[in-house]
């Protein structure tokens, strides 16, 4: 025994007492006295390792805890402590092995199961992580952190309902668990339960006033609830805490667009860009605001930022051909014009294909399969192929929505022929026979889309609501939708006056022929009014208070479609005035027919 430490056991007791009262330096000094007398003392090595870990001396902590484990291999807590340090050092496989050794010694060690779950999650093994958390909460049902991290793992797997249940358990056990309230809100928002999400975000902020992320998400939920002024207030609170919060700046700009304060919104996007010039969402949202405001020169240029966004990742493709941007001569060359977004987008922007052909190019047009028969009527296109099919060899390429930029389109130069697509005569004859003689003003209608577009709830409506626009007499109503949302099916079946053809519409070639058979198209912002406008059919479009950028603001006509008439909401989310005006105009038009 070292004569300088007459009583190592007393020194160890002093070390433990010092640690417990927060005197880590004193505890460490006493531990080293013990080790001077007993070099392999487990308790001193373990406590020194814990102190080193807590003071972020991780490599030293790992070495001390390895020595502790070697001194007493049967101590499960030492293996767990060593594993925690290895995990912090990102030595995850070693950490996992140490947790496994701890559990081999003490299978009912809830904390080790919990920590093992975190390591598995960090390794990307989410299912195994959930199983580890399940074991932890089975052993310790009131383990709030385990329920929380179980929710995080479920969230990563996209299992939102199960994640909410886990977060619910966490906050029931620990009501002040701000992070669990926040994550619960994120999952509820993803499930569409926005009111409950708002409550969770507000609870998280109340518990932790400096917690800035819930304020940003609170704004997002309020924006989706069509409460843009309240959303702005939430973003303001976030920005007061973190003035350089670029996501909140961009979202505040989005809310200002919904308040029709387009200039102020652009200023917010510019502030975000100044802070982070590579932040694609800021450039993208600025492009949409510019286009909505009619500044096409700047808008089209920034619209190209879409290709750098995660939201467009599934649309990006590797093309060996160079991108045509309008400057390179096309005479004698071939070019691929390819669709990229929705069906309506392809219908709207395929109008540029004849212009490309007039520059001397051989045009190959690639679009979604349902559009192929319709696009064969487009002038100047040599070949139409469906997305996914083999594309003929070409020299250049251009996405359809990049063509306005290539042609330097502004409001005065939008190519807007009376019509640029046509129905196949044989299909037209079939649908004329299928519909039979007219029974009044024949109106083709569409009230909703079945697409996954994030703003579909803003632009679409339920049939029960839309039907208020239809006079009870004098018109014959033809549904132009191929697909009906589940919530509308029963309502449609109860309205025999609306003729629905469903599966008889094989593709847009049939829909185009059906449109040709009606006198007028009345639709919300779906692909149908694009088709009506492209066919030159009188088309009435029912629009949200702040519509998609292509419809601009404060006008009842469209520079894209000469045959279109726009009916705009006077207040966000309120279709009443729109439906009343459409009903009155339809009644007058039906009454004026001979």
SVG drawing of the C-alpha trace seen along z (x, -y; Angstrom):
<svg xmlns="http://www.w3.org/2000/svg" viewBox="-85 -45 90 58">
<polyline fill="none" stroke="black" stroke-width="0.4" points="0.0,0.0 1.2,-3.5 2.2,-5.2 0.8,-8.5 -2.7,-7.0 -3.2,-5.5 -6.8,-4.7 -7.9,-4.2 -11.4,-3.2 -11.8,-6.5 -10.5,-8.4 -13.0,-6.5 -15.9,-7.5 -14.6,-11.1 -14.6,-10.9 -18.2,-9.7 -19.3,-12.4 -17.6,-15.1 -19.2,-13.8 -22.6,-13.8 -22.3,-17.5 -21.0,-18.5 -17.3,-18.9 -16.0,-17.0 -12.4,-18.3 -12.3,-17.2 -13.9,-13.8 -11.3,-13.3 -8.4,-14.2 -9.7,-11.6 -10.1,-9.0 -6.5,-9.5 -5.4,-9.0 -7.2,-5.7 -5.6,-4.6 -2.2,-5.6 -2.7,-3.0 -4.8,-0.5 -4.1,-0.9 -6.9,1.4 -9.6,0.1 -12.9,0.5 -14.9,-2.1 -12.3,-4.8 -11.8,-4.0 -15.5,-3.9 -16.1,-7.2 -13.2,-8.9 -14.5,-7.7 -18.0,-9.1 -16.5,-12.5 -14.3,-12.6 -17.3,-11.8 -19.4,-14.6 -16.6,-17.1 -16.3,-16.1 -12.9,-14.4 -14.3,-11.5 -11.1,-9.6 -9.9,-9.7 -13.3,-8.6 -13.2,-5.6 -9.8,-4.5 -10.7,-4.8 -14.0,-2.9 -12.2,-0.2 -9.9,0.3 -12.9,0.4 -14.6,3.1 -11.3,5.1 -11.2,4.7 -14.8,6.0 -16.1,7.7 -19.3,8.7 -20.5,5.1 -23.3,4.3 -23.3,0.6 -19.7,0.2 -20.3,1.8 -23.3,-0.6 -21.1,-3.6 -18.4,-2.6 -21.0,-2.1 -22.4,-5.6 -18.9,-7.1 -18.2,-5.0 -21.6,-6.2 -20.6,-9.8 -17.4,-9.2 -19.4,-7.8 -17.9,-4.4 -21.3,-2.9 -20.5,0.8 -18.2,0.9 -20.9,-0.8 -23.5,1.7 -21.2,4.6 -20.8,3.0 -24.5,2.6 -24.9,6.3 -22.4,7.3 -24.2,5.2 -27.5,6.9 -25.9,10.4 -25.0,9.7 -28.3,8.0 -31.1,8.7 -33.6,6.6 -31.4,3.4 -34.0,0.9 -31.5,-1.9 -29.1,0.3 -32.0,1.4 -32.9,-2.3 -29.3,-3.3 -29.0,-0.4 -32.1,-1.6 -30.4,-5.0 -27.3,-3.4 -29.4,-1.2 -31.3,-4.3 -28.0,-6.1 -26.9,-3.1 -30.1,-3.4 -31.6,-0.2 -34.9,-1.7 -36.9,1.5 -34.4,3.0 -34.2,-0.4 -38.0,-0.2 -37.7,3.3 -35.0,2.1 -37.3,-0.7 -40.2,1.7 -38.0,3.8 -37.1,0.8 -40.7,-0.4 -41.8,3.2 -39.3,3.2 -40.0,-0.4 -43.4,-1.5 -42.9,-5.1 -39.8,-5.6 -40.8,-8.8 -37.6,-9.3 -37.8,-5.7 -41.4,-6.4 -40.2,-9.7 -37.3,-8.1 -39.5,-5.2 -41.7,-7.9 -38.7,-9.4 -37.8,-6.0 -41.4,-5.4 -41.4,-8.9 -38.4,-8.0 -40.2,-5.0 -43.2,-7.2 -45.5,-5.5 -47.1,-8.6 -50.1,-7.3 -47.8,-5.0 -45.4,-7.8 -48.2,-10.0 -49.3,-7.2 -45.7,-7.0 -45.5,-10.8 -48.8,-10.7 -47.4,-8.2 -44.3,-10.3 -46.3,-13.5 -48.7,-11.7 -45.8,-10.5 -43.9,-13.8 -46.3,-16.6 -43.5,-19.2 -41.6,-17.3 -41.5,-20.1 -39.7,-18.1 -42.3,-15.4 -45.1,-18.0 -43.3,-19.5 -42.7,-16.1 -46.3,-15.2 -47.3,-18.4 -45.1,-17.5 -46.8,-14.1 -50.3,-15.4 -49.6,-18.1 -48.4,-15.3 -51.7,-13.4 -53.7,-16.5 -54.9,-17.1 -53.8,-20.8 -55.9,-22.0 -54.3,-19.4 -50.9,-20.2 -51.3,-23.9 -52.2,-22.9 -49.0,-20.7 -46.8,-23.5 -48.2,-26.1 -47.8,-23.7 -44.1,-23.1 -43.4,-26.9 -45.2,-27.6 -43.0,-25.0 -39.8,-26.1 -40.1,-29.8 -36.8,-29.8 -37.7,-26.7 -37.8,-28.3 -38.7,-25.4 -42.2,-24.9 -42.9,-28.6 -42.0,-28.0 -44.1,-24.9 -46.9,-26.7 -46.8,-29.2 -46.8,-26.5 -49.9,-24.8 -51.7,-28.1 -50.9,-28.9 -52.4,-25.5 -55.4,-26.4 -55.8,-29.5 -54.9,-31.8 -52.0,-33.7 -52.1,-36.7 -51.8,-34.4 -49.0,-32.6 -47.1,-35.8 -47.4,-36.5 -45.9,-33.0 -43.0,-33.6 -42.4,-37.0 -42.1,-35.3 -39.6,-32.8 -37.6,-35.6 -37.5,-37.6 -35.7,-34.6 -33.5,-33.9 -33.3,-36.8 -31.2,-34.7 -33.8,-31.8 -34.0,-31.6 -36.8,-29.0 -39.0,-31.2 -38.2,-34.2 -39.2,-32.2 -42.3,-30.9 -43.2,-34.4 -42.9,-35.4 -45.2,-32.6 -47.8,-33.9 -47.5,-37.4 -48.3,-36.1 -51.4,-34.5 -52.3,-38.0 -51.7,-39.3 -48.7,-41.4 -46.5,-40.2 -44.0,-43.0 -43.4,-42.5 -43.1,-38.8 -40.4,-39.2 -38.5,-41.4 -38.7,-38.5 -37.3,-36.1 -34.5,-38.5 -33.7,-38.7 -33.4,-34.9 -31.2,-34.9 -28.9,-37.5 -28.4,-35.2 -28.1,-32.0 -27.5,-32.5 -27.7,-28.8 -31.1,-28.3 -33.2,-27.0 -36.6,-27.4 -36.0,-31.2 -35.2,-31.5 -38.1,-29.2 -40.7,-31.0 -39.4,-34.3 -39.9,-33.0 -43.5,-32.1 -44.2,-35.5 -42.7,-37.3 -44.7,-35.2 -47.9,-35.7 -47.2,-39.5 -46.7,-39.3 -42.9,-39.9 -42.1,-37.2 -38.6,-38.4 -37.2,-37.8 -39.7,-35.0 -38.8,-32.6 -35.1,-32.9 -35.5,-32.0 -38.1,-29.3 -35.1,-27.2 -34.2,-26.8 -36.9,-24.1 -34.3,-21.5 -32.3,-22.1 -35.2,-21.4 -35.8,-18.1 -39.4,-18.4 -38.4,-18.0 -35.8,-15.3 -38.2,-12.6 -38.5,-14.6 -34.8,-15.0 -33.4,-12.8 -30.0,-12.4 -30.0,-13.5 -26.9,-13.2 -28.2,-16.0 -27.3,-19.7 -30.1,-21.9 -31.5,-24.4 -32.0,-27.8 -33.1,-29.7 -29.8,-31.0 -28.5,-28.0 -29.8,-27.8 -32.2,-24.8 -32.3,-24.6 -31.6,-21.0 -31.4,-19.7 -33.6,-17.5 -34.8,-18.4 -36.6,-16.6 -39.3,-18.6 -40.3,-16.7 -43.1,-17.1 -42.1,-17.4 -45.0,-18.3 -48.7,-17.9 -51.0,-17.0 -52.3,-20.6 -48.8,-21.9 -48.0,-19.7 -51.2,-20.9 -50.5,-24.5 -46.9,-24.6 -47.0,-22.2 -48.1,-25.3 -44.5,-26.1 -43.7,-23.0 -45.0,-24.5 -42.8,-27.6 -39.7,-25.3 -40.6,-23.5 -40.8,-26.8 -37.2,-27.5 -36.3,-24.5 -36.1,-21.8 -37.3,-18.2 -39.5,-18.0 -39.8,-14.9 -42.4,-15.5 -42.4,-13.3 -45.5,-13.5 -47.4,-11.4 -49.0,-8.4 -52.7,-9.6 -51.8,-12.7 -50.1,-10.9 -53.2,-10.5 -54.2,-14.1 -50.7,-15.5 -50.6,-13.8 -52.9,-16.6 -50.3,-19.3 -48.8,-21.0 -45.0,-20.7 -44.4,-17.6 -42.8,-14.8 -42.9,-12.1 -44.9,-11.8 -43.6,-9.3 -45.0,-8.4 -42.8,-9.0 -40.7,-5.9 -40.6,-4.8 -37.4,-4.8 -36.7,-8.2 -35.4,-8.6 -31.9,-10.1 -31.9,-13.9 -29.4,-16.7 -30.9,-18.9 -33.5,-18.9 -35.7,-21.4 -38.3,-20.8 -41.7,-22.2 -41.8,-24.7 -38.4,-26.1 -39.7,-27.0 -41.2,-30.4 -37.7,-31.3 -36.1,-30.1 -38.5,-32.3 -38.2,-35.3 -42.0,-35.3 -43.5,-38.3 -47.2,-39.2 -47.3,-40.9 -45.8,-37.9 -47.6,-34.9 -48.4,-32.6 -52.1,-32.4 -53.8,-30.9 -57.5,-30.4 -56.8,-26.7 -53.8,-24.5 -55.1,-21.0 -58.0,-19.0 -60.0,-15.9 -59.7,-12.8 -62.7,-12.8 -63.5,-9.2 -63.5,-9.7 -65.6,-12.8 -68.2,-10.9 -68.3,-8.2 -69.0,-10.7 -71.5,-12.6 -73.5,-9.4 -72.9,-8.4 -74.3,-11.7 -77.2,-11.9 -79.3,-15.0 -78.8,-18.0 -81.2,-18.6 -80.3,-22.2 -77.1,-24.1 -74.5,-21.3 -72.0,-22.1 -68.9,-20.0 -67.8,-20.2 -64.8,-19.4 -64.6,-20.3 -61.5,-18.6 -58.3,-16.9 -57.0,-13.5 -53.4,-14.6 -51.0,-14.9 -50.5,-18.6 -49.9,-20.2 -52.4,-23.1 -55.2,-20.8 -57.3,-21.6 -57.2,-25.3 -58.0,-24.9 -60.5,-22.0 -63.9,-21.6 -66.3,-18.9 -69.1,-18.1 -71.8,-19.0 -70.3,-22.5 -69.6,-22.8 -73.2,-21.7 -74.5,-25.0 -73.2,-26.6 -75.5,-24.5 -79.0,-25.8 -81.7,-23.3 -83.0,-23.6 -82.0,-24.6 -78.6,-22.8 -77.3,-19.3 -74.3,-18.5 -71.5,-16.3 -68.7,-15.3 -65.3,-15.6 -63.4,-14.0 -62.3,-10.4 -61.6,-9.9 -63.7,-10.9 -62.5,-11.3 -64.0,-8.7 -65.8,-11.5 -67.7,-12.5 -68.7,-9.1 -71.9,-8.7 -72.9,-12.3 -72.4,-11.8 -74.5,-8.6 -77.3,-10.7 -77.2,-13.2 -78.4,-11.5 -78.5,-14.8 -74.7,-14.8 -73.7,-12.4 -70.5,-10.5 -68.5,-8.2 -65.6,-7.2 -63.7,-4.2 -65.1,-5.0 -62.6,-7.8 -59.5,-5.8 -57.2,-8.8 -57.2,-12.5 -58.1,-11.7 -61.5,-10.7 -61.7,-13.6 -60.9,-16.0 -63.7,-14.5 -66.1,-14.9 -65.1,-18.5 -65.7,-19.1 -69.3,-17.9 -70.1,-20.4 -71.0,-24.1 -69.0,-25.3 -66.5,-24.0 -66.9,-25.0 -64.0,-23.9 -61.8,-24.5 -58.0,-24.7 -57.3,-21.2 -56.1,-19.9 -59.6,-20.2 -59.7,-24.0 -56.3,-23.7 -57.8,-21.2 -60.8,-23.4 -58.6,-26.4 -56.3,-24.5 -59.3,-23.3 -60.7,-26.8 -63.8,-25.9 -65.5,-28.6 -64.1,-27.8 -65.0,-29.3 -62.3,-28.7 -63.1,-29.0 -60.1,-30.2 -58.9,-30.6 -58.3,-34.0 -54.6,-33.6 -54.4,-31.2 -51.6,-29.3 -49.2,-31.8 -50.3,-31.2 -53.7,-32.9 -52.1,-36.1 -54.1,-38.5 -57.0,-40.9 -58.2,-40.0 -61.2,-38.0 -59.4,-36.8 -56.3,-34.8 -53.5,-35.8 -52.9,-32.1 -56.4,-31.1 -58.5,-33.6 -61.6,-31.5 -61.3,-31.5 -63.2,-33.5 -61.9,-33.6 -64.1,-33.7 -62.0,-34.6 -62.7,-34.2 -63.2,-37.5 -62.0,-36.1 -59.6,-33.2 -61.4,-29.9 -64.9,-31.3 -66.4,-29.9 -69.9,-31.4 -69.5,-34.5 -67.9,-32.5 -70.6,-29.8 -73.4,-32.4 -71.9,-34.3 -71.4,-31.2 -74.9,-30.0 -76.3,-33.3 -74.3,-33.4 -75.2,-29.9 -78.9,-30.6 -78.7,-33.6 -76.7,-31.8 -79.2,-28.8 -82.1,-31.2 -80.6,-33.0 -80.4,-29.8 -83.0,-29.4"/>
</svg>
